[in-house]
């Protein structure tokens, strides 16, 4: 039965959906009102964020639609990440989308991805999970291929579409197998099937499920679409897709494992550990070879998916609580530093030589980029350090040899990533500025986003306590 409480629980999704429709309608009737369109989209994302904050602050919780949809602290936390990422992305996208004349359509697609991602983190039914993933993924295909002036955009969009269709098919096949042996798609019912020694069908269903999710989060060897998609997409779209949908998918995967398959932890933690090791090495080794900064960040995002998968490998023994905390902390930390790094690309350019002498010509932007690069490496006390520290602590408490190996691989890969991140710092500090390069006009909103994200990345230490407390109250532990 749908009640008033149901609408309250769905309020963040309702708000962002209504604003996405309003932005689209403004574009239909006033196509030249790009400022109004961008303002409404940004206000809609901010209103969604505030709505989730209020629900979280008052302790709102509820389970709806036959327990298929849940609103709890865990879900609201990831809705904050999605809505916050959408807000900064809309600010950064307003300049480019206004210049192309396609602001209503472009900004509507961003908000549409946010709707699907926020629905996803509340799902407790595997078929609902699949539908929410598709709601988030289908608009993202259009976002990647949106820049009609660049051949790379169409190519990246096509590769993303084809691999996304394959991933969705694999994911759906895994869900159907799990449904077939459990007789239900709800996590509470599935948990009663995934106990003890798994049958071959149950094991195959779980592996296919993980493989489908691995495609979506760019985990190797299912990552091959990522560099072309991120390079072809508009910069703001690449930034958003590297953070918000990925965080939502990791959130629902965490819920599936801990609510639907807790007794099968030895199996799925082993798969997560192997995926993590392969993903970290492939992401970092390929990033070392890149001269294009956007493509380098694409491979970097692959590596960071591997880092988060180490936290999944640690969800056993005494590492469960710390592992959940690690996923929450790292998701927020990565959102701050990766969005900021991509937005700097929008200000400076995607070729490494564009950053030559940036400390001399644009010191504020250069300092922000230095903060983001150091945070992505994991230099204390920046946000990336705390995310990795929590993952290492969770791994140390897991009691699993394979997880210890994955943690060791994380440390090695953090060192391995130093040359390509700090290569940007070297260019900004020690190379001579490129002659004839002028700062683009109309970048005020992008700069504001970069500076806010740089400050939040630097002061992330003060968020650790509330995030850890939230993980403990999430209901997953």
Protein Blocks (a to p, Z undefined) as FASTA:
>chain_A
ZZfklmmmmmmmmmmmmmmmmmmmmmmmmmmlmmlmmmmmmmmmmmmmmmmmmmmmnopa
cdeehhlaccdfklmmmmmmmmmmmmmmmmmmmmmmmmnopmmmmmmmmmmmmmmmmmmm
mpcbfklmmmmmmmmmmmmmmmmmmmmmbmklmmmmmmmmmmmmmmmmmmmmmmmmmmmm
nopabfklmmmmmgcjadfklmmmmmmmmmmmmmmnopafklmmmmmmmmmpcfklmmmm
mmmmmmmmmmmmmmmmmmmmmmmmmmmmmmmmmmmmmmmmmmmmmmmmpcbfklmmmmmm
mmmmmmmmmmmmmmgcjllmmmmmmmmmmmmmmmmmmmmmmmmmmmnopcfklmgoklmm
mmmlmmmmmmmmmmmnopafbfklmmmmmmmmmmmmnopaklmmmmmmmmmmmmmmmmmm
mmmmmmmmmmccdehiacdehilmmmmmmmmmmmmmmmmmmmmmmmmmmmmmnopZZ
